[in-house]
């Protein structure tokens, strides 16, 4: 399957993501518990897709000294900021090319931590297909009894569950509207971002033959009145940062 190229954020836009691990402590504890349950010996390999400067990978390696990590990102800038670790491998590539890089090296766990919403193409339909294709590629390098973790910002709609997804994509991907959208705090303005609702992701997982082993949601409320008003205008009923712990059905 041929896919359209992933739109890339500029280095200036990427810099805004460089200093934080967006997996909250609460969600991280939930992920640790899921790993400890399914990999009790602490011996596993994992791929962190869109892992940036390696904050999440480093945290996980601290808790599991016998684990091995591969941080994959399409930003040379972010990869260059990684702290060195003999148990960590860095790869400059896109998730859509995973199969060709790791066809003979399966991973026990693959993480998409706040990265799938950055898989953006020239239209909403192409973007959704690109997200799906990235996950399909990752499933080809998942070990037997492997696990997939998707951590995402979820926006559930008031009138239609996934309507905010389409509206946010349309606004943030427009180069014409970029100066206006940027004023409202969207640092992906002009490139685009594609969040989904809780149920939209679940439909995607079923389509990809992934079963949900566990789910943890951390509800949040935007800190400024302006952002809260924007979410209302975008028909957002509720928002959360959540993770899905998934396994192939066969």
C-alpha positions as CSV (number, residue, x, y, z in Angstrom):
1,X,0.0,0.0,0.0
2,X,1.3,3.4,-0.9
3,X,0.7,6.3,1.5
4,X,1.0,10.0,1.2
5,X,3.9,11.4,3.1
6,X,3.5,12.4,6.7
7,X,3.4,16.1,7.2
8,X,6.3,17.2,9.3
9,X,6.4,19.9,11.9
10,X,9.1,22.6,11.6
11,X,12.0,22.5,14.1
12,X,10.5,25.5,15.8
13,X,7.2,23.7,16.3
14,X,9.0,20.5,17.4
15,X,11.0,22.5,20.0
16,X,7.8,23.1,21.9
17,X,7.4,19.4,22.5
18,X,11.1,18.8,23.4
19,X,11.1,19.5,27.1
20,X,8.2,17.4,28.4
21,X,7.2,13.8,28.7
22,X,3.4,14.1,28.0
23,X,2.6,10.8,29.5
24,X,1.4,11.9,32.9
25,X,2.6,10.2,36.2
26,X,-0.9,8.8,36.6
27,X,-0.9,7.1,33.2
28,X,2.7,6.0,33.5
29,X,1.9,4.2,36.7
30,X,-1.0,2.4,34.9
31,X,1.4,1.4,32.1
32,X,3.9,0.1,34.6
33,X,1.2,-2.0,36.2
34,X,0.1,-3.5,32.9
35,X,3.7,-4.3,31.9
36,X,4.4,-5.9,35.3
37,X,1.3,-8.1,35.0
38,X,2.0,-9.3,31.4
39,X,5.9,-9.3,31.6
40,X,6.5,-10.3,35.2
41,X,10.2,-11.1,34.7
42,X,10.8,-7.5,33.4
43,X,12.6,-8.8,30.3
44,X,11.2,-7.3,27.1
45,X,12.0,-5.2,24.1
46,X,10.0,-2.2,23.2
47,X,9.6,0.2,20.3
48,X,8.7,3.8,21.1
49,X,7.1,5.3,17.9
50,X,7.6,9.0,17.8
51,X,9.6,8.8,20.9
52,X,11.3,12.1,20.4
53,X,14.1,12.9,22.8
54,X,13.5,9.6,24.7
55,X,12.0,10.8,28.0
56,X,9.4,8.0,28.1
57,X,11.9,5.3,27.1
58,X,14.4,6.5,29.7
59,X,11.7,6.4,32.4
60,X,10.7,2.9,31.4
61,X,14.3,1.7,31.3
62,X,14.8,3.0,34.8
63,X,12.0,0.8,36.1
64,X,12.9,-2.2,34.0
65,X,16.8,-2.6,33.9
66,X,16.6,-5.7,31.8
67,X,14.4,-4.1,29.1
68,X,15.7,-2.9,25.7
69,X,14.4,0.1,23.9
70,X,14.3,1.5,20.4
71,X,13.3,5.1,20.0
72,X,12.0,5.8,16.5
73,X,11.3,9.4,15.3
74,X,11.4,11.3,12.0
75,X,13.0,14.3,13.7
76,X,16.8,14.4,13.7
77,X,16.6,17.3,16.1
78,X,14.7,15.4,18.8
79,X,16.7,12.2,18.4
80,X,19.9,14.2,18.9
81,X,18.6,15.3,22.3
82,X,18.5,11.7,23.6
83,X,20.6,10.8,26.6
84,X,22.9,7.9,25.8
85,X,22.1,4.4,27.1
86,X,23.6,1.1,26.0
87,X,20.1,-0.4,26.2
88,X,18.6,2.2,23.9
89,X,18.8,2.3,20.1
90,X,17.8,5.4,18.1
91,X,16.4,5.3,14.6
92,X,15.6,8.2,12.3
93,X,12.6,6.9,10.3
94,X,8.9,7.0,10.0
95,X,6.5,4.5,11.5
96,X,5.2,3.8,8.0
97,X,8.6,2.3,7.2
98,X,8.8,0.1,10.3
99,X,8.3,-3.2,8.6
100,X,11.4,-2.8,6.3
101,X,13.6,-1.8,9.3
102,X,12.6,-4.6,11.7
103,X,11.3,-7.5,9.6
104,X,13.6,-9.9,11.5
105,X,13.5,-8.3,14.9
106,X,10.1,-8.4,16.7
107,X,9.2,-6.3,19.7
108,X,7.3,-7.3,22.8
109,X,5.7,-3.9,23.2
110,X,5.1,-1.1,20.8
111,X,4.2,2.3,22.1
112,X,2.4,5.1,20.3
113,X,2.6,7.8,23.0
114,X,0.8,10.9,21.9
115,X,2.2,10.4,18.4
116,X,-0.6,9.0,16.2
117,X,-2.4,12.3,16.2
118,X,0.7,13.8,14.4
119,X,0.3,11.3,11.5
120,X,-1.2,13.9,9.2
121,X,-1.7,14.0,5.5
122,X,-3.3,16.3,2.9
123,X,-6.9,15.4,3.7
124,X,-8.9,14.1,6.6
125,X,-9.5,10.8,4.9
126,X,-5.8,10.4,3.9
127,X,-4.9,11.2,7.5
128,X,-7.1,8.5,9.0
129,X,-5.7,6.0,6.5
130,X,-2.2,7.0,7.4
131,X,-2.8,6.5,11.1
132,X,-4.3,3.0,10.3
133,X,-1.4,2.1,8.0
134,X,1.2,3.1,10.6
135,X,-0.4,0.7,13.1
136,X,-0.7,-2.0,10.5
137,X,3.1,-1.7,9.9
138,X,3.8,-1.9,13.6
139,X,1.7,-5.1,13.9
140,X,4.1,-6.8,11.5
141,X,7.0,-6.4,13.9
142,X,5.1,-7.4,17.1
143,X,6.3,-10.5,18.8
144,X,3.8,-13.4,19.6
145,X,1.9,-12.4,22.7
146,X,3.1,-8.8,22.1
147,X,1.3,-5.7,23.3
148,X,0.5,-2.4,21.7
149,X,0.0,0.8,23.8
150,X,-1.8,3.8,22.4
151,X,-1.7,6.9,24.6
152,X,-3.8,9.7,23.2
153,X,-5.7,12.9,23.8
154,X,-9.4,11.9,23.3
155,X,-12.1,14.4,22.4
156,X,-15.6,13.1,22.6
157,X,-18.2,15.1,20.7
158,X,-21.5,16.5,21.9
159,X,-23.5,15.8,18.7
160,X,-21.5,13.2,17.0
161,X,-18.8,11.3,18.8
162,X,-16.0,12.1,16.3
163,X,-17.1,15.4,15.0
164,X,-14.4,17.4,17.0
165,X,-11.7,15.3,15.3
166,X,-12.8,16.5,11.8
167,X,-13.1,20.1,12.9
168,X,-9.8,20.2,14.7
169,X,-8.0,18.7,11.7
170,X,-9.7,21.1,9.3
171,X,-8.7,24.1,11.3
172,X,-5.1,23.1,12.2
173,X,-4.2,21.8,8.8
174,X,-5.2,24.9,6.9
175,X,-2.2,27.1,5.9
176,X,-4.6,30.0,5.3
177,X,-6.0,29.9,8.8
178,X,-2.6,29.1,10.4
179,X,-2.0,32.7,11.7
180,X,-5.4,32.8,13.4
181,X,-5.3,29.2,14.8
182,X,-1.8,29.8,16.2
183,X,-3.2,32.7,18.3
184,X,-5.5,30.2,20.0
185,X,-2.5,28.2,21.2
186,X,-2.3,25.5,18.5
187,X,1.4,25.0,17.9
188,X,0.6,22.6,15.1
189,X,-1.2,25.3,13.0
190,X,-0.5,25.0,9.3
191,X,0.6,21.4,9.6
192,X,-2.4,19.8,11.3
193,X,-3.3,17.4,14.1
194,X,-5.9,14.6,14.1
195,X,-7.3,13.6,17.5
196,X,-10.0,11.0,17.7
197,X,-12.8,10.2,20.1
198,X,-12.7,7.2,22.5
199,X,-15.1,5.2,20.4
200,X,-13.4,6.2,17.1
201,X,-10.2,4.7,18.3
202,X,-12.0,1.6,19.5
203,X,-13.5,1.1,16.1
204,X,-10.0,1.4,14.6
205,X,-8.6,-1.2,17.0
206,X,-11.4,-3.6,16.1
207,X,-10.7,-3.0,12.4
208,X,-7.0,-3.8,13.0
209,X,-8.0,-7.0,15.0
210,X,-6.7,-5.6,18.3
211,X,-8.5,-6.4,21.5
212,X,-8.6,-4.0,24.4
213,X,-7.1,-5.6,27.5
214,X,-7.3,-2.4,29.7
215,X,-8.0,1.3,29.4
216,X,-7.2,4.2,31.7
217,X,-8.6,7.7,31.2
218,X,-7.5,10.9,33.0
219,X,-10.1,13.6,32.5
220,X,-8.8,17.1,32.2
221,X,-10.2,20.6,31.9
222,X,-8.4,23.2,29.9
223,X,-6.7,25.8,32.1
224,X,-7.8,28.9,30.3
225,X,-11.3,30.2,29.6
226,X,-10.4,30.8,26.0
227,X,-9.4,27.2,25.4
228,X,-12.6,26.0,27.1
229,X,-14.7,28.2,24.9
230,X,-12.8,26.9,21.8
231,X,-13.5,23.3,22.8
232,X,-17.2,24.1,23.2
233,X,-17.3,25.7,19.8
234,X,-15.7,22.5,18.4
235,X,-18.6,20.5,20.0
236,X,-16.3,18.8,22.5
237,X,-18.4,17.1,25.3
238,X,-15.4,15.7,27.3
239,X,-11.7,15.4,26.9
240,X,-9.1,13.1,28.4
241,X,-5.6,11.8,28.2
242,X,-5.9,8.1,28.1
243,X,-4.1,4.9,27.2
244,X,-5.2,1.6,25.7
245,X,-3.4,-1.6,26.4
246,X,-4.0,-3.8,23.4
247,X,-3.2,-7.3,22.0
248,X,-3.8,-8.9,18.6
249,X,-6.9,-11.1,18.6
250,X,-5.1,-13.9,16.8
